[in-house]
Amino acid sequence: MEKNKKLILFMPSIDGGGVEKNLIIIANYLAKKINNIFLITYENSFNKYFDKKIKICNVTKKKIRPISKYIKYFTCLYLLLKMSFKYKKIVVFSFQANIYCSILAFFLNFKLITRSNSSPTGWAHGFIKKKIFTFFLRFADYIIVNSYEFKKELYKKFNLDSVVIYNPLNTEEIIKKSQIDTNLKFLKDKKTLKIINVARFTEQKDHITLLKSFKIVSKKIKSRLLIIGYGPELKNMNYFIKANKLSNLVKVLNFQKNPYKYIVKSDIFILSSKYEGLPNVLLEAQCLKKFIISSNCPTGPKEILKNGKYGFLFKVGDYDELAKKIILYSNNRKQYKKFIDLAYKNLNRFNYNLNSEKYFKLVNKLLVN
């Protein structure tokens, strides 16, 4: 297998979102097959989720207050720089701060795989920034993206080729965790349409569009909305909920290690994002046989929902259209059950072993050459 090369996984900021789930799944699979594997990340809060074979290099072992992501990036890059001098022969697999890793690869000439997690719509703004990304990302040996729509977008904007590997979906774990009961009475009324959203509270996830649509829906059908997550937009969300007298109908929960026990009790899963990569949470909702309504944002939802064959798509930011589609589903649940069944039957695209093995084969190419 590997010829004394060290594989270094690079993810400065681990916060518990979809990217982090993929990192943990992929890292633990690689640890089964690769001996010399390291992880560089800022703090140790998530260390326990990784295979013990993985040697984790943390900047700090203390629980810290929120700090700038750039502090995390540059301190972790310093660790990466030190390791590149110490071990000489390394392969870096970057899940975050890809452009910075590409610049280091350019100067230090190490092998690099980058994994882009969200559409360039969210991060490639401005002429100069595009030129910098186009120039330095070429020094990655492989660029991995998680959808074919993403691959097209990357080529169109940067003339960069990439390899598509879908997010590995651990269906057994999701189903097992969904069977743990929740005492949340909010989700127990069988006569009420139960809507759920699980996402970080950021502008990207556009919760205000979701709340605006729910305000319309709540006046027409008996319904409730559960939102799970964390982040800087919480204050704006709470203000909207109170100002529009939705406090009895909308419940906001902090980040949950096991969101599946809540998703399984809901009727509709809604994603309202402005942009994505390949949103894990939609795959998880399909695994739990939930009806999905998603923004048709770049990239991922359209691909997951097969252009609307497995769920509804609405225009980004169009809360009126979203409200109409929620009501449409509520009034025709039996008719749209076939969408749920089709989505569940076609989850093989995201098979855990199939896609994890693709990651291993790509990494191993650089380790043995």
Rosetta blueprint (number, residue, H / E / L):
1 M L
2 E L
3 K L
4 N L
5 K L
6 K E
7 L E
8 I E
9 L E
10 F E
11 M L
12 P L
13 S L
14 I L
15 D L
16 G L
17 G L
18 G H
19 V H
20 E H
21 K H
22 N H
23 L H
24 I H
25 I H
26 I H
27 A H
28 N H
29 Y H
30 L H
31 A H
32 K L
33 K L
34 I L
35 N L
36 N L
37 I E
38 F E
39 L E
40 I E
41 T E
42 Y L
43 E L
44 N L
45 S L
46 F L
47 N H
48 K H
49 Y H
50 F L
51 D L
52 K L
53 K L
54 I L
55 K E
56 I E
57 C E
58 N E
59 V L
60 T L
61 K L
62 K L
63 K L
64 I L
65 R L
66 P L
67 I L
68 S L
69 K H
70 Y H
71 I H
72 K H
73 Y H
74 F H
75 T H
76 C H
77 L H
78 Y H
79 L H
80 L H
81 L H
82 K H
83 M H
84 S H
85 F H
86 K H
87 Y H
88 K L
89 K L
90 I E
91 V E
92 V E
93 F E
94 S E
95 F L
96 Q L
97 A L
98 N H
99 I H
100 Y H
101 C H
102 S H
103 I H
104 L H
105 A H
106 F H
107 F H
108 L H
109 N L
110 F L
111 K E
112 L E
113 I E
114 T E
115 R E
116 S L
117 N L
118 S L
119 S L
120 P H
121 T H
122 G H
123 W L
124 A L
125 H L
126 G L
127 F H
128 I H
129 K H
130 K H
131 K H
132 I H
133 F H
134 T H
135 F H
136 F H
137 L H
138 R H
139 F H
140 A L
141 D L
142 Y E
143 I E
144 I E
145 V E
146 N L
147 S L
148 Y H
149 E H
150 F H
151 K H
152 K H
153 E H
154 L H
155 Y H
156 K H
157 K H
158 F H
159 N L
160 L L
161 D L
162 S L
163 V E
164 V E
165 I L
166 Y L
167 N L
168 P L
169 L E
170 N L
171 T H
172 E H
173 E H
174 I H
175 I H
176 K H
177 K H
178 S H
179 Q L
180 I L
181 D L
182 T L
183 N L
184 L L
185 K H
186 F H
187 L H
188 K L
189 D L
190 K L
191 K L
192 T L
193 L E
194 K E
195 I E
196 I E
197 N E
198 V E
199 A L
200 R L
201 F L
202 T L
203 E H
204 Q H
205 K H
206 D L
207 H H
208 I H
209 T H
210 L H
211 L H
212 K H
213 S H
214 F H
215 K H
216 I H
217 V H
218 S H
219 K L
220 K L
221 I L
222 K L
223 S E
224 R E
225 L E
226 L E
227 I E
228 I E
229 G L
230 Y L
231 G L
232 P L
233 E L
234 L H
235 K H
236 N H
237 M H
238 N H
239 Y H
240 F H
241 I H
242 K H
243 A H
244 N L
245 K L
246 L L
247 S L
248 N L
249 L L
250 V E
251 K E
252 V E
253 L E
254 N L
255 F L
256 Q L
257 K L
258 N L
259 P L
260 Y H
261 K H
262 Y H
263 I H
264 V L
265 K L
266 S L
267 D L
268 I E
269 F E
270 I E
271 L E
272 S L
273 S L
274 K L
275 Y L
276 E L
277 G L
278 L L
279 P L
280 N H
281 V H
282 L H
283 L H
284 E H
285 A H
286 Q H
287 C H
288 L L
289 K L
290 K L
291 F E
292 I E
293 I E
294 S E
295 S E
296 N L
297 C L
298 P L
299 T L
300 G L
301 P H
302 K H
303 E H
304 I H
305 L L
306 K H
307 N H
308 G H
309 K L
310 Y L
311 G L
312 F E
313 L E
314 F E
315 K L
316 V L
317 G L
318 D L
319 Y H
320 D H
321 E H
322 L H
323 A H
324 K H
325 K H
326 I H
327 I H
328 L H
329 Y H
330 S H
331 N H
332 N L
333 R H
334 K H
335 Q H
336 Y H
337 K H
338 K H
339 F H
340 I H
341 D H
342 L H
343 A H
344 Y H
345 K H
346 N L
347 L H
348 N H
349 R H
350 F H
351 N E
352 Y H
353 N H
354 L H
355 N H
356 S H
357 E H
358 K H
359 Y H
360 F H
361 K H
362 L H
363 V H
364 N H
365 K H
366 L H
367 L H
368 V H
369 N L
